[in-house]
Amino acid sequence: MFADARGLSVLVTGGAGFIGSHLCERLLTDGAKVTCLDNLSSGKLSNLSGVRREKGFRLIKGDVLDAKTVNRAVKGVDAVCHLAARVGVKHYVEHPIEVIRTNVFGTYNLLEACRRKRLKRFVFASTSEVYGKNSDVPLSEESSRILGPSHIDRWCYSTSKSIDEHLCHSYRKEYDIPLVILRYFNSYGPRQDSSDYGGVVSIFMRRILNNQAPQVHGDGNQTRSFTFIADGIDATVTSLLRKEALGEVLNIGNPVETRIMELANSIIRVAGKEGELKPELIPYNEFYGRSYEDLRRRVPDISKARHLLGFEPRVTLREGLDLTYQWYLKESVA
């Protein structure tokens, strides 16, 4: 495939978002040219402050739902990293139509545009959500999807991303698009949305910075595996370059399992607020309403990514939480 990213021209959709902005930075640092396509509905120009004036960077303010904009964005690029999506659990239960429409039709538009050109690599950002509530951990890429009933909106994101994966496989089979599918497991780090629509780490940090107790849903014994953004970006760039990744579905995550209550207490310790704050338990329906269902465990098997990409998470949860908290602390003061 590619020896490295130097001289490579890459389109990053959703490039002003949390993961996308970090990917744009890394690709530019590695010598690639980057086109960022983002409608700025959730992405922020401030996330791109470090790259907007870079010679090799181009920003297109547009929507993946607009086929003309997508066709313009893919012109002249060697590879696409498709990260644009409607994410956030609160979005799933409040705006399911928007989630399904953006994720499915946006991906369709990208694949349609790419099948008309000789693309060298298409990296699709999927999610551990596709596994649903399968708790037979660790979850491998061959693990079954187990979902709740369709009237529970919590599962619309999982379903939309699974449809996207089916589209990716079909376009590779029928049009020979050189695809890689990455399933991210609970990425966190600087720039993640800290509103109620963001991830659990950033939500906890926002509350703690405001001297509010982190709200833990349910009993707090449910577990997740948290992946620091730098580790996820390493894997993403490697998947873009290595021929071994072609046609593969890969779990990208940290296999260390953490209880949500433990996570909340860890962030309190990182913030130096032990004795001042303690987590409070709240029922799911107080935050999400009735259209929500949780899962007890989600842990990745990353043996495939280890073998094909040489992927190994390097940042411990404590290190990652400290780096993330320091960033949020600085942002809240600025």
N, C-alpha and C positions, 0 to 999 in steps of 0.2 A: 504494500500500500504506500503510504507516505513515510519517508525517513523521519520527518519532523514537521512542524506546522509552518516553517518559514516559507513565505510566498504563497501559502494556501489562502484562498478566498472563501470565507465561511459566512453563511447567513445564519443568524441566531434569532429565531422568533421568540417573542417574550423577553428580549434582551435587556429591557429596563427593569425586569423583575428581580426577585431575590437570587435565584440560581443563575438566571440569564446574565445579569450584570457581572457576577463573578466570572462566568465563562467568557464573556467579552474581554474582560481585563486579562485573563490568563492567555487567551489566544493572541491578543495583541502583544503581550509580553514575550510570547514564544515566536513572534515574527509573522503572524498571519494578518491578513486583511479581513476586517469584520464589517458586515452589514447587519445592523440591528433593526428588526421590524417589531414595533410595539405600538398599541393604540393608547397606552398610558392610562388605561382604566384602572389598573392596579399597580403597574410598574411606575417608577418615579424617575424623572430626569436627574434628580439628585443622586440616584444610584449610579449614574453614568458620569458624574462630575470628574472622575479621574481619567476618563478616556475620550470625552466628547471632542477634545481638541487634538487628539492623536491623528497623525497624517493618514493612517490606514483605517480609520473608523468612519462609518457612514450611518446615519440614523434616518430611518423612514418611519414617520408617524402614520401608521395605518393599521388596518384590522385584517387578521387572517380570514375573516368571513368575506372579505372583498376580493374576489378572484383576480380582478385587474391589478390590484395592489400586490397581490402575491406573485403574479406573473412578472411584474416589474422587479420585485425584490429578488427573484431567483436568477435574473439575468446576470451572467458573468461570474457566478459563484461556482466553486468546485464541490462544495459540500454544504449540507443543511443540518443544523441542530434545532429540532422543533420542540421548543419548550413552552410556547404560548398555550395557555389553558386557563379555564376558570377553576380555581382551587380554593380550599378552605372549607372545613366541615360545616361551618355555619352557612356558607353559600349553598352547600348541597341541600340543606333542609329548607332554606328560604327561597332559593332561586333555581330550582331543578331544571326548568326549561332553558334558562341561560347557560347552565352548566353543560347540558346535553348538546345544545345548539353550537356553542363555541368549540367544545372539544371535538365533536364528531365532524361537523362541516368545515371547521378550520383545518383539521388534519386532512380531510378529503381534498380541499383546495390545494394544500401544499403538495400532496402526492400527485394530483392531476398536473400541476405545474411542472413537477420534477420528471414526470414520465416523458415529457416532450424534449428533454435535454439529456445530454450525457453527463450525468452526475456521478461523482466518484464515491460519495458516501452520504447517507441520510441517517442521522441519529435521532431516534424518537424517544422523548422523555415520557416514560410510563411511570407506574407507581406500584408500591406494595399493596395499595387498595384493591388491585385486581384479584387478590387472594380472598377478599371478603372476610368472612369470619372463620376461615379455616385455622384452627389452633393446633394443628399437628406440626409443631415446630421442631427443628428449623424448617422453614419453607424453601423448597427448591423450585427452580424454574418449571419443573414438571408437576408441581403440587396442584391439586384441584381447586377450582373456584367454588366457594360455598357462600351463597348470598341469602339475605333475608327476603321477605316478600316485596313485590314491586311497589306496593303502596307506601313502603318506608323509604322516604326520599333520601335517606342517608346513603343508599346504595346506587344512586344515579351516577355519581362520579366514577365509582368502580366500573359500572356498566359502560359508561361512555369511553373510558380508557381501554376497556377490553374490546369494544368495537374498533377503536383506533388500532389496536394491535392486530385484529383480524384484517383491517384494511392494509396495514403495513405488510403482513404476510402475503396477502393477495396481490398487492402491487409488485412485490418482489417476484412472486411466481409467474405472473402474467406479463410484466413489463421489465423484469430483470433490474429493478431498482436496488442498488447496493445498500441494504438496510441493516441497522443494529437497533435493538430495543433495550432500553435500560429501565429497570424497575427500581426507583429510588425508595429508600426506607427512611422516613422521618428526618429529612435534612434540616439542619438548624445552623444559625450563625448570624453574623452581622448583616443588617439590611432586611432580615425577615420581617414581614408585616406583623406588628405587635398589637393590631386591633383585635377585636373579637373574631375576626375572619382569618386571623393568622394561625401560626403553629403554637403548640402547647408551650414550648420553651419561651418564645417571644411574649406570649400572653402572660405567663408567670412573671417574666422579668419586668414587663410594664407595670403590673400590679405592685410588685415588690419595690420598684423605684418610686412609686407613688405612696409607699407605706401602707399598702393594702395587702391583706392576706391572699396568697394564691388560692384560687378556687379549684378544688379537685373533684371531678365528677365521679359519681358512683361511690365505690368503697376505697378507691385509690390503689387497689391491688392489681389492676390490669397493667400489663407490661407492654413496652415498646422498645425498639432498638434505635438509638439516635446516632445520626451520621453528621459529623462536622462538615461544613460546606467545602473546605479545602480538600478533604478526602474525596468527596463526590465529584468535584471538578477534575481532580487527577484522573479518576476513572473515566470521566466523560471525554476528556481530551485523548486519552489512550485509546478509547474505543473508536474515536474518529480516525486514528492513525494506523491501527494494527489490522492486518488482513485476517488474523485469527478471529476477530470479532464479527466478521461479515456473516450476516444471516442469523446471528445469535440473539437470544433473549438472556439478559444478564441481571442478576440481583446486585444492586449497589447499595451497600449498607454496612453497618457495624454490628457484628453478631452478639455483642454484649447486651444482655436483657436487663431492663431497668423498670422497676415499678414506678407508676406515676407519682405516688406519694413520696417515694424516695427521690424522684426528680425534683419535686417541689422543695423538699428539705435541703437538697444539694444546692439549689439556687439561693435559698435563704442563707446558707453558710457562705457561699461565694460572695454574697452581698454584705456579709458581716452583720446580719440582722437576727442572729440566733437570740432567743429570749425576748425579742421585740415582736416577731411575727411567727405564726404557725399556720399551716394549711388548714383550710376549712372545707368540709365535704358538702357538696350540693347535689341534689338529684338531677339527673340528665334533663328531665323535662322542664326544669327551671331555666335552663340555658338554651336548649335546642327545641323545646316543644315536644309534641308527641311523635313527630315523624323522625325518630332517631333510634338507632340500635347500635350498641357498642360490641366490641370483641375483647376477649380476655388476654390473648397473647399474640404477638407478631414479632417473629425473629427470623432473620434471613440466613439461608445457607449460601455462603459466598464462595464455595469451592470452585465453581465454574469461572467466576471472575478472577479468582486467584490464579487459576490455571491458564486462562486465555489472555488476561490483561496484566498479570503480575500484580493485581490489586491487593492492597493490604491497608486497612485503616490505620493511620498513624497517630491520630489525635484522640486522647482519652476523653471521656465525658467531662471529667473535672477540668482538664485543660481547655476544652472547647467552651464549657460554660463560663469559665473565667474570661476568655478572650471575647466572648459574646457580650457578657455583662459589662466589661470595660467599654465596649463600643457603644452600647445603649446608654451607659452612664455619661459618656462624652456627648452623645447626641442630645440627651435630655438637658444638659447644661448649656450646650451651644445655642 
